[in-house]
Amino acid sequence: MTLRMSSKPHMLASEALAIVRATAPAIMSGRAAVRFRMWHHLKDEPARRSLFEEFAVGDERVGLIEALVKCGEPRAPHASPRLARQLPPAELARLSDSLKPALRRALRDVLGATATDAVLNAWDETFAGLLAA
């Protein structure tokens, strides 16, 4: 498995970054519930595997939720979260198409009233940047 290094980290818009940082503690404390809800909403095995150690931060392997939260943290460029292996564009598109709605549903389930459109959109932007890294 080849690690893929991004030449430059994706930068979130300042409003999205503030929302991600504000909601990250709730996401991290409820990450098992987010993973469970996503697993429930995902129907294909490759997308389900991405919930566990399919991403990398530096040399550390992490799951999707941890990688998303790390996107909102200050970090050195070499420690930018990214997919742990390169995927062909068609496979990356399928993964994104599976994960994005499952992530939105899971966040809405776990965060409840806190999951406003602005919050969900900020996490969508974070997700898009993670897959683009």
C-alpha positions as CSV (number, residue, x, y, z in Angstrom):
1,M,0.0,0.0,0.0
2,T,1.5,3.4,-1.1
3,L,1.1,6.4,1.1
4,R,0.0,9.5,-0.9
5,M,1.5,12.8,0.1
6,S,-0.3,16.0,-0.9
7,S,1.9,18.8,-2.1
8,K,-0.2,21.3,-0.1
9,P,-2.9,20.8,2.4
10,H,-6.5,21.8,1.7
11,M,-7.4,25.0,3.5
12,L,-10.9,25.3,4.8
13,A,-12.7,28.6,4.5
14,S,-12.5,30.5,7.8
15,E,-16.2,30.1,8.6
16,A,-16.1,26.4,7.9
17,L,-12.9,26.0,9.9
18,A,-14.5,27.8,12.9
19,I,-17.5,25.5,12.7
20,V,-15.4,22.4,12.4
21,R,-13.3,23.4,15.4
22,A,-16.3,24.2,17.5
23,T,-18.1,20.9,16.8
24,A,-15.0,18.6,16.7
25,P,-15.2,17.8,20.4
26,A,-18.8,16.6,20.1
27,I,-17.8,14.6,17.0
28,M,-14.8,13.0,18.7
29,S,-16.7,12.2,21.9
30,G,-19.5,10.6,19.7
31,R,-17.2,9.1,17.1
32,A,-18.2,5.5,17.9
33,A,-21.9,6.5,17.4
34,V,-21.0,8.4,14.2
35,R,-19.1,5.3,12.9
36,F,-22.0,3.0,13.8
37,R,-24.5,5.3,12.1
38,M,-22.4,5.6,9.0
39,W,-21.9,1.8,8.9
40,H,-25.7,1.5,9.0
41,H,-26.1,3.9,6.1
42,L,-23.3,2.4,3.9
43,K,-24.1,-0.6,1.8
44,D,-20.7,-1.4,0.1
45,E,-17.7,-2.9,1.8
46,P,-15.0,-0.5,0.4
47,A,-16.8,2.5,1.9
48,R,-17.3,0.7,5.2
49,R,-13.6,-0.1,5.4
50,S,-12.8,3.6,5.0
51,L,-14.2,4.2,8.5
52,F,-11.2,2.3,10.0
53,E,-7.6,3.2,9.3
54,E,-7.9,4.1,5.6
55,F,-6.5,7.5,6.2
56,A,-3.1,8.8,7.3
57,V,-1.9,11.7,9.3
58,G,1.9,11.8,9.0
59,D,2.9,8.1,9.6
60,E,-0.2,7.3,11.8
61,R,-3.1,5.4,10.3
62,V,-6.5,6.8,11.4
63,G,-10.2,6.3,10.5
64,L,-12.4,8.7,8.6
65,I,-13.7,10.6,11.6
66,E,-10.3,11.2,13.2
67,A,-9.0,12.3,9.8
68,L,-11.8,14.8,9.4
69,V,-11.3,16.2,12.9
70,K,-7.6,16.5,12.2
71,C,-8.4,18.7,9.1
72,G,-9.6,21.4,11.5
73,E,-6.5,21.3,13.7
74,P,-3.4,23.4,13.3
75,R,-0.6,21.2,12.0
76,A,2.6,20.9,10.1
77,P,2.1,20.5,6.3
78,H,3.6,17.0,6.4
79,A,0.9,16.0,8.9
80,S,-2.0,16.8,6.7
81,P,-4.7,14.1,6.8
82,R,-5.0,12.2,3.5
83,L,-6.1,8.9,2.1
84,A,-3.5,6.2,3.0
85,R,-3.4,4.8,-0.5
86,Q,-3.9,6.2,-4.0
87,L,-7.2,5.4,-5.6
88,P,-8.1,5.6,-9.3
89,P,-10.4,8.6,-10.0
90,A,-13.5,6.4,-10.6
91,E,-13.0,4.6,-7.3
92,L,-12.4,7.8,-5.5
93,A,-15.7,9.2,-6.9
94,R,-17.6,6.1,-5.9
95,L,-16.2,6.3,-2.4
96,S,-17.1,10.0,-2.1
97,D,-20.6,9.3,-3.4
98,S,-21.1,6.6,-0.8
99,L,-19.5,8.4,2.2
100,K,-20.8,11.9,1.8
101,P,-24.6,11.2,2.4
102,A,-23.8,8.6,5.1
103,L,-21.6,11.2,6.9
104,R,-24.3,13.8,6.7
105,R,-27.0,11.4,8.1
106,A,-24.7,10.2,10.8
107,L,-23.8,13.7,11.9
108,R,-27.4,14.7,11.9
109,D,-28.3,11.6,14.0
110,V,-25.5,12.1,16.5
111,L,-25.5,15.9,16.8
112,G,-29.2,16.4,16.8
113,A,-30.3,20.0,16.8
114,T,-26.6,21.1,16.6
115,A,-26.5,19.7,13.0
116,T,-27.7,22.8,11.3
117,D,-27.2,23.3,7.5
118,A,-24.1,25.4,8.3
119,V,-22.6,22.7,10.4
120,L,-23.3,20.0,7.9
121,N,-21.9,22.1,5.0
122,A,-18.7,22.8,7.0
123,W,-18.2,19.1,7.5
124,D,-19.0,18.5,3.8
125,E,-16.3,21.0,2.9
126,T,-13.9,19.2,5.2
127,F,-14.7,15.9,3.7
128,A,-14.2,17.2,0.1
129,G,-10.9,18.6,1.1
130,L,-9.8,15.4,2.8
131,L,-10.5,13.4,-0.4
132,A,-8.8,16.0,-2.6
133,A,-5.6,15.9,-0.5
